[in-house]
Each structure stands twice: as C-alpha cells, then as structure tokens.
Amino acid sequence: MVEYVESVASTNWQQLQYVTLQTSSQFVFDTTALNRTNRFCRAVELPD
C-alpha cells in the first residue's frame, strides 16, 4: 500500500492506493496531487 501526508510533521497517513509489485521496484503516480504544494509518500508492506 502507498500512503501519503501533506506535511512531514503529520502522523495521520492516508491511503493513496494499493500496489502489487511486479518487480523489485515500481513507479507509482499520484494523479490526485496535481494542485498540492507538498505531498510525502511511503510504501507499507501489508501482512499476507
């Protein structure tokens, strides 16, 4: 899962999208961030 926050100081991460990796690295595009000045993302591994 990819999550985001608008501020580095925030601890309220929001879900952006679920991703199933096809390779060891993968691009993810955040089309909802077009009018945002800042957005920080992280990948979170979900349990099986």
LOGU-677729 format. One line per 2 residues: their letters; for each residue y, z negated, x negated of N, C-alpha, C, CB. Coordinates in nm, 2 decimals. Each point is the difference from the previous one (the first is absolute). Glycine has a CB too. Layout:
# LOGU-677729
A) Y Z X Y Z X Y Z X Y Z X | ...
***
This chain:
# LOGU-677729
MV) -0.12 0.00 -0.08 0.12 0.00 0.08 0.12 0.00 -0.09 -0.12 -0.12 0.19 | 0.23 0.19 -0.14 0.13 0.00 -0.07 0.09 -0.08 0.08 -0.04 0.22 -0.11
EY) 0.11 -0.32 0.05 0.10 -0.08 0.07 0.14 0.02 -0.07 -0.18 -0.17 0.06 | 0.28 0.13 0.02 0.14 0.02 -0.06 0.09 -0.12 0.04 -0.03 0.25 0.01
VE) 0.13 -0.27 -0.08 0.11 -0.09 0.03 0.13 0.07 -0.03 -0.14 -0.21 -0.05 | 0.25 0.17 0.11 0.13 0.06 -0.02 0.07 -0.07 -0.12 0.02 0.06 0.24
SV) -0.06 -0.18 -0.27 0.07 -0.08 -0.11 -0.11 -0.06 -0.09 0.20 -0.05 0.15 | -0.18 0.05 -0.28 -0.09 -0.06 -0.09 -0.02 -0.15 0.02 0.06 0.17 -0.17
AS) 0.04 -0.23 0.22 -0.01 -0.15 0.03 -0.08 -0.03 0.13 0.22 -0.02 -0.12 | -0.25 0.12 0.20 -0.07 -0.02 0.12 -0.14 -0.03 -0.02 0.16 0.15 0.12
TN) -0.22 -0.24 -0.03 -0.14 -0.02 -0.01 -0.07 0.05 0.13 0.04 -0.20 -0.14 | 0.04 0.27 0.22 -0.05 0.05 0.13 -0.04 0.15 -0.01 0.15 -0.17 0.12
WQ) -0.27 0.19 -0.18 -0.05 0.13 -0.02 -0.04 0.07 0.13 -0.07 -0.06 -0.23 | 0.10 0.18 0.25 -0.03 0.07 0.13 -0.10 0.11 -0.04 0.23 -0.05 0.10
QL) -0.32 0.08 -0.01 -0.10 0.11 -0.02 0.07 0.13 0.01 -0.18 -0.14 0.09 | 0.15 0.23 -0.19 0.06 0.13 0.00 -0.11 0.10 0.05 0.16 -0.06 -0.18
QY) -0.28 0.06 0.11 -0.11 0.08 0.04 -0.13 -0.04 -0.07 0.16 0.19 0.04 | -0.27 -0.15 0.02 -0.13 -0.02 -0.06 -0.03 0.12 -0.08 -0.08 -0.15 0.19
VT) 0.02 0.13 -0.31 -0.03 0.11 -0.09 -0.15 -0.02 -0.05 0.25 0.03 -0.07 | -0.33 0.07 0.08 -0.13 0.00 -0.07 0.01 0.08 -0.12 -0.12 -0.03 0.22
LQ) 0.10 -0.03 -0.33 0.02 0.07 -0.13 -0.12 0.10 -0.02 0.12 -0.19 -0.10 | -0.08 0.32 0.07 -0.09 0.10 -0.03 -0.03 0.01 -0.15 0.08 0.13 0.20
TS) 0.01 -0.18 -0.28 -0.01 0.00 -0.15 0.06 -0.14 -0.04 0.01 0.26 -0.02 | -0.01 -0.28 -0.11 0.05 -0.13 -0.05 0.15 -0.01 0.01 -0.18 0.00 -0.16
SQ) 0.25 0.11 0.19 0.15 -0.01 0.02 0.03 0.10 0.12 0.05 -0.07 -0.25 | 0.06 0.04 0.32 0.03 0.08 0.11 0.14 -0.02 0.04 -0.23 -0.01 0.09
FV) 0.30 0.12 -0.05 0.14 0.00 0.05 0.00 -0.05 0.14 0.07 0.18 -0.16 | 0.03 -0.26 0.20 0.03 -0.03 0.13 0.15 0.02 0.03 -0.19 -0.18 0.00
FD) 0.22 0.25 0.11 0.14 0.04 0.03 0.04 -0.08 0.12 -0.03 0.23 -0.09 | 0.15 -0.30 0.07 0.05 -0.08 0.11 0.11 0.08 0.07 -0.05 -0.22 -0.13
TT) 0.02 0.29 0.23 0.09 0.08 0.08 0.09 -0.08 0.09 -0.16 0.19 -0.01 | 0.14 -0.32 0.03 0.08 -0.08 0.08 0.12 -0.06 -0.08 -0.20 -0.05 0.14
AL) 0.20 0.07 -0.27 0.10 -0.06 -0.09 0.12 0.09 -0.03 -0.18 -0.14 -0.10 | 0.20 0.25 0.18 0.10 0.10 -0.03 0.14 -0.06 -0.01 -0.15 0.17 0.11
NR) 0.19 -0.26 -0.02 0.13 -0.05 0.01 0.02 -0.14 -0.06 0.04 0.14 0.20 | -0.14 -0.18 -0.28 0.00 -0.14 -0.06 0.06 0.01 -0.14 -0.20 -0.07 0.14
TN) 0.27 -0.04 -0.17 0.06 0.00 -0.14 -0.11 -0.06 -0.10 0.23 -0.02 0.10 | -0.31 -0.07 -0.05 -0.11 -0.06 -0.08 -0.12 -0.02 0.08 0.17 -0.11 -0.14
RF) -0.28 0.14 0.08 -0.13 -0.03 0.06 -0.10 -0.02 -0.12 0.05 0.13 0.22 | -0.12 -0.24 -0.21 -0.10 -0.03 -0.11 -0.14 -0.01 0.06 0.17 -0.13 -0.13
CR) -0.26 0.20 0.07 -0.14 0.01 0.05 -0.10 -0.06 -0.09 0.07 0.21 0.12 | -0.18 -0.25 -0.06 -0.12 -0.05 -0.08 -0.12 0.05 0.07 0.13 -0.20 -0.08
AV) -0.24 0.21 0.00 -0.13 0.03 0.06 -0.08 -0.13 0.00 0.01 0.24 -0.09 | -0.08 -0.26 0.20 -0.08 -0.12 0.03 -0.15 0.05 0.02 0.21 -0.13 0.09
EL) -0.30 0.07 -0.16 -0.14 0.03 0.02 -0.05 -0.09 0.12 -0.03 0.06 -0.25 | -0.03 0.01 0.34 -0.06 -0.07 0.12 -0.14 -0.03 -0.02 0.16 0.11 0.15
PD) -0.21 -0.22 -0.10 -0.15 -0.04 -0.02 -0.08 0.10 0.08 0.05 -0.24 -0.03 | -0.17 0.27 -0.01 -0.09 0.09 0.06 -0.05 -0.05 0.14 -0.08 0.07 -0.22
***
